[in-house]
Amino acid sequence: MTFHHWRTHFDAQAARPLPPVEVPALTPRRRLALTRSLAKFQLGESGEGRVAHEIDRVTLPGVDADYRASLKRFVAEEGRHARILGLMVNALGGTLLPRSWTERAFVHGRRLLGVRFKLVVLLAAEVIGIAFYGLLARALPPGPFASALEQICRDEEAHLRFHADFFLAQRARPLAHALLCAAWWVVGPLAALTVLVDHRDTLRAFGVPLGEAVGLMLARVREAAHRMGSPAALEALAVHR
């Protein structure tokens, strides 16, 4: 497993200008709900820099100069997402949040864990981002605002594959890989549940059925598990526990 192509990918992505974020016509209820949700996601996209420095101090399968450089570029791309979301919140007439309970939960979870398990938490953030940004983009009227969310969603799709490649490389240490996959089946669904609870008002305001949101997020959790090489037996245990 090599990561040179990911380094090239992130370098190419970095050259893009920020997209326009012209706000579509929205009811006051939808505007308020959207502003609150995007402000919370903006916090989550802002705070992932520590692991990019910690990776320089570890020796793990697949972790070479290209992976370390790619992880730093991934963090920079997340910072770009934070800037886009910040522009969106401001355009909606809102203000950025200093913190939120979901952001604190993700941050504390990452800080309590080693690098590999921190990357599990980051993968969870990508998975729920893909689902939630995609739901919002489809619910909004066509235009620059929805297109900007779609662009972030496409980036997060690539991030999912990037992190999954790291976890595939961990199969060189079978026990560690199995533990990471087991952790995913706890962290992934828990992250999805957390976001569904925290953003239920936004989903309701935009007419997104809860069942649709749950199904989409769990499908993404399952996709991530397959991409990281999770044994089928773990999925069976997770589904039936």
TAGIMO-V788115 format. One line per field, one symbol per residue. ss: DSSP state (~ for helix, > for strand, _ for the rest). phi: phi as a letter, one per 40 degrees, with the letter a starting at -180 (. if undefined). A space follows every 10 residues. Layout:
BEGIN
ss=???
phi=???
END
This chain:
BEGIN
ss=___~~~~~~~ ~~~_______ _______~~~ ~~~~~~~~~~ ~~~~~~__~~ ~~~~~~~___ ____~~~~~~ ~~~~~~~~~~ ~~~~~~~~~~ ~_________ ~~~~~~~~~~ ~___~~~~~~ ~~~~~~~~~~ ~~~~~~~~~_ ___~~~~~~~ ~~~~~~~~~~ ~~~~~~~~~~ ~~_~~~~~~~ ~~~~~~~~~~ ~~~~~~~~_~ ~~~~~____~ ~~~~~~~~~~ ~~~~~~~___ _~~~~~~~~~ _
phi=.bbcccccdc cccccccccc bccccbcdcc cccccccccc ccccccbbcc ccccccbbba dgcbcccdcc cccdcccccc cccccccccc ccgcbcccaa cccccccccc ccbcdccccc cccccccccd cccccccccc cdidcccccc ccccccdccd cccccccccc ccbdcccccc cccccccdcc cccdccccbc ccdcccgcdd cccccccccc ccccccccgc cdcccccccb c
END
